[in-house]
């Protein structure tokens, strides 16, 4: 479990921007390597997580994980906005490297504390 036994959890609020890429397929959200949810365009999930340092990763079949370090404070919300790879980059990657491993393009994640 990602929750703290003493109840000193924070919330990680993850939202995926509305952008058509990856055919609207859901992306998988991982915190510390544990799947916590799947996001479609414009959707958000809120996950209670123990306070302290963590890593947030986002992946799909084509775009691989690129862990982002984050600090979760007790009783506060850490907002993570997922920015999909640009469609042009996705197309260039597919054309240039059809058998490329999943990590050839990255999801960007911007963090803010609230």
Secondary structure as GFF3:
##gff-version 3
##sequence-region A 1 114
A	DSSP	beta_strand	9	16	.	.	.	ID=ss1
A	DSSP	three_ten_helix	22	24	.	.	.	ID=ss2
A	DSSP	beta_strand	27	31	.	.	.	ID=ss3
A	DSSP	beta_strand	34	39	.	.	.	ID=ss4
A	DSSP	beta_strand	44	50	.	.	.	ID=ss5
A	DSSP	beta_strand	52	59	.	.	.	ID=ss6
A	DSSP	beta_strand	68	72	.	.	.	ID=ss7
A	DSSP	beta_strand	77	83	.	.	.	ID=ss8
A	DSSP	alpha_helix	87	96	.	.	.	ID=ss9
A	DSSP	three_ten_helix	102	104	.	.	.	ID=ss10
A	DSSP	beta_strand	108	113	.	.	.	ID=ss11
###
